[in-house]
């Protein structure tokens, strides 16, 4: 996945700028962002603060780690179950 040129803090700043009354087209042109990108960001990050985004990122990382752990354990369980079935 392509990495964004903008940090999460910058994205929140751009969204807040429009919320404060600036026009979307002018703000997008000023920051070099297309309007569809702005609306995509708005759907993803609307109403969030930088601290919320940091917490969300941390939870996503932890969730990915737990999913990997579960996949490893499920694979090991399946392998052990096959071994036990062969011995019987």
HUHUWO-V912160 format. One record per helix or strand. SS is the DSSP state (A for helix, B for strand). FROM is the first residue (numbers start at 0). TO is the last residue. If there is no record, write none. Layout:
ss:from:to
SS:FROM:TO
SS:FROM:TO
//
This chain:
ss:from:to
A:7:18
A:23:30
A:34:44
A:49:86
//
